[in-house]
């Protein structure tokens, strides 16, 4: 186990480039199982979740070759097994994305309930309903393995009971080679879902409605190989905007994927943060007002998440930290995960003024000086939020359980130290 020792109160400067989108990379890696020719993926983030997903494919008989640090080829032409390594599968939530491709390619899969961040119940029933509609028979054995079988998937009309990102991705991957036409209504349309669909189209899939909540898919017999580049991680971009604001730093975020940042920019502007767009880069100026913009009637404004194109749930933790440094009060309303806000007790230990109203709502009042403390990262996004808080705090902060941060942010200590941060990675 490792921890971060963080010296706060230091202004940063320079340029930083976001990694590839983890939440796009995971389903795209899974979708390589559908291709009967080699696939090359570029801009894969060098993080633990991606390494585990690659290992899971190797356990199935996929030939994986590293071309450079962020580029890998995947050859599934000799796919052997439909039973991924159970212990590895339990470590990440993305492992459940193997269900759709393996049902489509091999008509079966045995897989445990997925792991990942414990930010709520996060059930998989929407995945199961979609796959059953396409013709899968699913049972859960005494060992907790989902056993899925089909005599052949067939296109159908699917209405998802929630706009689940991963359920949409599983349904799309299962449908692209199913017999006949499928429609997926109430589909998630986040940038990473769009990325998966564009990747599958490059392989030869026929998908209409990409970017909307209605996807029309005409099944094809097989998919070929291709080269594909993972998009920049818009959540990481939002994290860097928050970092610049909290540390009073001027930062340039290069190749930021500006077209996916509209709602993120609107929410940061609610907190008085200026964001300058220069091509596909964004610049966060050093001098920021950091003042909550009051509603016309004088009420407390809210930062609330919702499915795309709403504000991303993964950024609510970041916004909570930023709000502690802004003049005024703001309501953080986390609608999507019932346990995500429980981490704010760690911010309160650092001096933040936060009232946790219930599992979904917290009122943050600022500006409040933060002080170094000994804290632990409960999940990927809250871990990054604590790192941002530590960099803006007075004194030294110890952050434990940093494996959680490493799961979602590539070598974040090295990248931020290059901007002037003082973060030490040491053994527990």
C-alpha positions in Angstrom: 0.0 0.0 0.0 1.1 3.6 -0.7 0.1 7.0 0.4 0.6 10.6 -0.8 2.3 13.2 1.4 1.1 16.6 0.0 2.4 20.0 0.8 -0.3 22.5 0.1 -0.6 26.2 -0.5 1.6 26.3 -3.6 0.5 27.9 -6.9 1.0 25.8 -10.0 1.6 26.8 -13.6 2.1 25.3 -17.0 0.3 23.0 -19.4 -1.2 19.5 -18.9 -2.9 17.1 -21.3 -5.7 14.9 -20.2 -5.4 11.1 -20.5 -7.6 9.0 -22.7 -11.1 8.6 -21.3 -11.1 5.5 -19.0 -14.9 5.1 -19.4 -14.5 4.9 -23.1 -11.4 2.8 -23.1 -13.0 0.0 -21.0 -16.0 -0.7 -23.3 -13.9 -0.3 -26.4 -11.4 -2.9 -25.2 -14.3 -5.2 -24.5 -15.7 -4.6 -28.0 -12.4 -5.8 -29.6 -13.8 -9.3 -28.7 -16.3 -8.8 -31.5 -13.6 -8.3 -34.2 -12.3 -11.2 -36.1 -9.2 -9.2 -37.2 -6.6 -7.4 -35.1 -7.6 -4.0 -33.6 -5.1 -1.2 -32.6 -6.2 1.2 -29.9 -4.3 4.5 -29.3 -4.4 6.8 -26.3 -5.3 4.2 -23.7 -4.7 5.6 -20.2 -1.9 3.8 -18.3 -4.0 3.0 -15.2 -4.9 0.0 -13.1 -8.5 -0.5 -14.4 -7.2 -0.6 -18.0 -4.4 -3.1 -17.1 -6.9 -5.4 -15.4 -9.3 -5.3 -18.4 -6.4 -6.2 -20.7 -5.5 -9.1 -18.5 -9.1 -10.3 -18.5 -9.0 -10.5 -22.3 -5.7 -12.4 -22.1 -7.4 -14.9 -19.8 -9.9 -15.4 -22.6 -7.3 -16.2 -25.2 -6.9 -12.8 -26.8 -3.4 -11.9 -28.0 -2.5 -8.5 -26.6 0.6 -6.7 -27.8 2.0 -3.4 -26.5 3.2 -1.0 -29.2 4.0 1.9 -27.1 3.0 3.3 -23.6 -0.5 4.1 -24.7 -1.0 1.9 -27.8 -2.0 -1.8 -27.8 -3.1 -4.2 -30.4 -5.8 -6.8 -29.7 -6.2 -10.0 -31.7 -9.4 -12.0 -30.8 -9.3 -14.2 -33.9 -8.5 -17.2 -31.8 -10.8 -16.5 -28.8 -10.9 -19.6 -26.6 -12.7 -19.1 -23.3 -15.9 -17.5 -22.2 -15.0 -17.5 -18.5 -12.9 -14.5 -17.6 -10.6 -14.8 -14.5 -13.1 -14.4 -11.7 -10.8 -12.7 -9.1 -9.7 -10.1 -11.6 -13.3 -9.5 -12.8 -14.4 -8.7 -9.2 -11.9 -5.9 -9.0 -13.4 -3.5 -11.6 -16.9 -2.6 -12.6 -15.9 -2.6 -16.3 -15.6 -6.4 -16.3 -19.3 -6.7 -16.7 -18.9 -5.1 -20.2 -17.6 -8.5 -21.4 -21.1 -9.9 -21.2 -22.5 -8.4 -24.5 -19.5 -9.2 -26.7 -19.0 -12.7 -25.5 -22.7 -13.5 -25.9 -22.6 -12.1 -29.4 -19.3 -13.9 -30.3 -19.5 -17.2 -28.4 -23.1 -17.4 -27.1 -22.1 -17.7 -23.5 -20.3 -16.1 -20.5 -19.8 -16.9 -16.8 -19.0 -13.7 -14.9 -19.3 -12.5 -11.3 -20.9 -9.4 -10.0 -18.7 -6.4 -10.9 -16.4 -4.6 -8.5 -15.5 -0.9 -8.7 -16.3 2.1 -6.6 -18.8 1.7 -3.8 -20.7 4.9 -4.3 -24.1 3.3 -4.2 -26.0 0.1 -5.0 -25.1 0.2 -8.7 -27.3 -2.9 -9.7 -26.9 -4.7 -13.0 -30.6 -5.5 -13.6 -30.8 -3.0 -16.6 -27.9 -4.9 -18.3 -29.7 -8.2 -17.7 -33.1 -7.0 -19.0 -31.5 -5.7 -22.2 -29.5 -8.9 -22.8 -32.5 -11.1 -22.1 -34.6 -9.1 -24.6 -31.9 -9.9 -27.2 -32.3 -13.6 -26.5 -30.0 -14.4 -23.6 -31.0 -16.8 -20.8 -29.4 -15.7 -17.5 -29.1 -17.4 -14.1 -27.2 -16.7 -10.9 -25.5 -19.7 -9.3 -24.6 -20.2 -5.6 -21.1 -18.9 -6.2 -22.4 -15.6 -7.4 -21.6 -16.2 -11.0 -24.0 -14.9 -13.7 -24.3 -17.7 -16.3 -25.5 -16.3 -19.6 -26.4 -18.5 -22.6 -28.0 -18.0 -26.0 -28.8 -20.0 -29.1 -28.2 -16.8 -31.0 -29.0 -13.2 -30.3 -31.9 -11.6 -32.3 -32.6 -7.9 -32.9 -35.5 -6.4 -31.0 -36.9 -3.2 -29.5 -35.3 -2.5 -26.1 -36.6 0.2 -23.7 -34.1 0.7 -20.9 -35.6 1.3 -17.5 -32.8 3.8 -16.8 -30.3 5.6 -19.0 -27.5 3.4 -17.7 -24.2 4.0 -19.5 -22.8 0.5 -19.1 -26.2 -1.2 -19.8 -26.4 0.8 -23.0 -22.9 -0.2 -24.0 -23.6 -3.9 -23.3 -26.8 -3.7 -25.3 -25.1 -2.0 -28.2 -22.2 -4.5 -28.3 -24.7 -7.5 -28.2 -26.9 -6.0 -30.9 -24.4 -5.1 -33.6 -24.0 -8.7 -34.8 -27.5 -9.9 -33.7 -29.8 -11.1 -36.4 -32.1 -8.3 -37.6 -32.7 -4.8 -36.4 -32.6 -3.5 -32.8 -33.7 -0.2 -31.3 -32.4 0.9 -27.9 -34.6 3.7 -26.4 -33.7 5.7 -23.3 -30.1 5.0 -24.2 -27.3 6.8 -22.4 -25.5 9.2 -24.7 -22.4 10.3 -22.7 -19.2 11.0 -24.7 -17.9 7.5 -23.9 -21.0 5.8 -25.2 -20.7 7.9 -28.4 -17.0 6.9 -28.6 -17.9 3.2 -28.4 -20.5 3.5 -31.1 -18.1 5.4 -33.4 -15.5 2.6 -32.8 -18.0 -0.1 -33.7 -18.9 1.7 -36.9 -15.2 1.7 -37.8 -15.3 -2.1 -37.4 -18.2 -2.3 -39.7 -21.3 -2.0 -37.5 -24.4 -0.1 -38.6 -25.6 2.3 -35.9 -27.9 5.3 -36.3 -28.7 8.0 -33.8 -25.3 8.2 -32.1 -25.4 11.0 -29.5 -29.2 10.7 -29.0 -31.2 8.5 -26.6 -32.5 6.4 -29.5 -30.1 4.0 -31.2 -31.1 2.0 -34.2 -28.8 -0.9 -35.0 -28.9 -3.1 -38.0 -27.1 -6.4 -37.2 -24.2 -7.4 -39.4 -22.6 -10.9 -39.8 -19.1 -10.0 -38.5 -16.8 -7.1 -37.7 -13.4 -6.4 -39.0 -10.3 -4.8 -37.6 -9.4 -1.1 -37.4 -7.3 1.6 -35.7 -9.0 3.8 -33.2 -8.0 6.6 -30.8 -9.6 7.1 -27.4 -11.0 10.6 -26.8 -9.7 12.8 -24.0 -11.2 12.3 -20.6 -13.7 15.1 -20.0 -13.8 14.2 -16.2 -10.1 14.6 -16.0 -10.4 18.0 -17.7 -13.0 19.1 -15.1 -10.7 17.9 -12.4 -7.9 20.1 -13.7 -10.2 23.1 -13.9 -11.1 22.6 -10.3 -7.4 22.2 -9.4 -6.5 25.5 -11.0 -9.3 27.3 -9.2 -8.5 25.9 -5.7 -4.8 26.5 -6.0 -5.2 29.9 -7.6 -3.1 28.7 -10.5 -3.0 29.6 -14.2 -3.1 26.3 -16.2 -3.5 25.4 -19.8 -5.3 22.2 -20.5 -4.3 21.0 -23.9 -6.4 18.9 -26.3 -9.3 19.2 -23.9 -12.1 17.9 -26.1 -14.0 21.3 -25.8 -17.1 20.1 -27.6 -18.0 17.9 -24.6 -17.5 20.6 -22.0 -20.5 22.9 -22.4 -22.3 21.8 -19.2 -19.1 21.5 -17.2 -18.2 25.1 -18.1 -21.7 26.4 -17.2 -21.4 24.8 -13.7 -17.9 26.1 -13.0 -19.1 29.6 -14.1 -21.8 29.3 -11.4 -18.9 29.4 -9.0 -17.4 32.5 -10.7 -14.6 30.6 -12.5 -13.5 32.0 -15.8 -12.6 29.5 -18.6 -11.0 30.7 -21.8 -11.3 28.5 -24.9 -8.5 28.6 -27.4 -9.1 26.1 -30.2 -9.3 22.8 -28.5 -7.3 24.0 -25.5 -8.7 25.8 -22.4 -6.9 28.3 -20.2 -7.8 28.9 -16.6 -6.5 32.4 -15.7 -4.7 32.8 -12.4 -6.9 35.7 -11.1 -10.3 34.2 -10.3 -13.2 35.8 -8.4 -14.4 32.5 -6.9 -17.8 33.9 -6.0 -21.0 31.9 -6.2 -23.4 33.5 -8.7 -26.7 34.0 -6.9 -30.0 33.1 -8.4 -32.1 36.1 -9.7 -34.5 35.7 -6.7 -31.6 35.5 -4.3 -31.8 31.8 -3.6 -28.9 29.4 -3.1 -27.8 28.1 -6.5 -27.3 24.4 -7.0 -24.8 22.2 -8.7 -26.7 19.0 -9.7 -25.8 16.1 -11.9 -27.9 14.2 -14.4 -27.5 11.9 -17.4 -25.8 13.4 -20.4 -26.0 16.2 -21.6 -26.4 17.1 -18.0 -23.5 17.7 -15.6 -21.4 14.6 -15.1 -21.9 12.8 -11.8 -18.1 12.1 -11.6 -17.4 15.8 -11.2 -19.7 16.5 -8.1 -16.8 15.6 -5.8 -14.5 18.1 -7.5 -17.2 20.8 -7.4 -17.6 20.3 -3.7 -14.0 21.1 -3.0 -14.1 24.1 -5.3 -17.2 25.4 -3.6 -15.3 25.5 -0.2 -13.1 28.2 -1.7 -15.9 30.4 -3.2 -17.6 33.3 -1.5 -21.2 32.3 -0.8 -23.2 29.1 -0.4 -24.1 26.5 -2.9 -26.2 23.3 -2.8 -24.4 20.2 -4.2 -27.2 17.8 -5.3 -25.9 14.3 -6.2 -29.0 12.6 -7.7 -27.4 9.5 -9.2 -25.5 7.7 -6.5 -26.8 7.4 -3.0 -23.5 7.0 -1.2 -21.3 9.4 -3.1 -21.5 12.4 -0.7 -20.5 10.5 2.4 -16.9 11.4 1.8 -17.4 15.0 2.7 -16.7 14.3 6.4 -13.0 14.2 5.3 -13.3 17.7 3.9 -15.0 18.8 7.1 -11.9 17.5 9.0 -9.8 19.8 6.8 -11.9 22.8 7.9 -14.6 23.0 5.3 -18.1 24.3 6.2 -20.5 21.7 4.9 -23.9 20.6 6.0 -24.7 17.1 4.8 -28.5 17.3 4.5 -29.0 13.7 3.4 -27.2 11.1 1.2 -27.9 13.2 -1.9 -27.5 16.9 -0.8 -24.9 19.0 0.9 -24.7 22.8 1.4 -21.2 24.2 1.1 -20.4 27.7 2.5 -17.2 29.5 1.8 -14.6 30.7 1.4 -13.0 28.5 4.1 -9.3 28.0 4.6 -8.5 24.3 4.4 -5.8 22.7 6.7 -3.7 19.6 6.2 -5.1 16.4 7.7 -4.8 12.6 7.5 -7.5 11.3 5.2 -8.2 8.3 3.1 -9.5 8.0 -0.5 -12.9 6.2 -0.6 -13.2 6.2 -4.4 -11.6 7.5 -7.6 -13.3 10.8 -7.9 -13.4 11.6 -4.2 -9.8 10.7 -4.0 -8.9 13.2 -6.7 -11.1 15.8 -4.9 -9.1 15.2 -1.7 -5.8 15.6 -3.6 -7.0 18.9 -5.0 -8.1 20.0 -1.5 -4.7 19.0 -0.1 -2.9 21.0 -2.7 -4.9 24.1 -1.8 -4.7 23.5 2.0 -2.3 25.0 4.5 0.3 22.5 5.7 0.8 18.8 5.1 -1.9 16.3 4.1 -1.5 12.5 4.1 -3.8 10.7 1.7 -4.1 7.0 2.2 -5.7 4.3 0.0 -4.3 6.1 -3.1 -4.8 2.9 -5.2 -8.3 4.3 -5.7 -6.9 7.4 -7.3 -4.5 5.4 -9.4 -7.4 3.4 -10.8 -8.7 6.5 -12.6 -5.8 9.0 -13.0 -2.6 8.1 -14.7 0.6 8.9 -12.7 -1.2 11.9 -11.3 1.5 12.8 -8.8 4.2 12.9 -11.5 2.0 15.0 -13.8 1.1 17.5 -11.1 4.6 17.7 -9.7 5.7 18.8 -13.2 3.4 21.8 -12.7 5.1 22.7 -9.4 3.1 20.6 -7.0 4.8 18.9 -4.1 3.4 15.4 -3.8 5.5 12.5 -2.5 4.4 8.8 -3.0 5.6 6.7 -0.1 5.0 3.3 1.3 2.5 3.0 4.2 
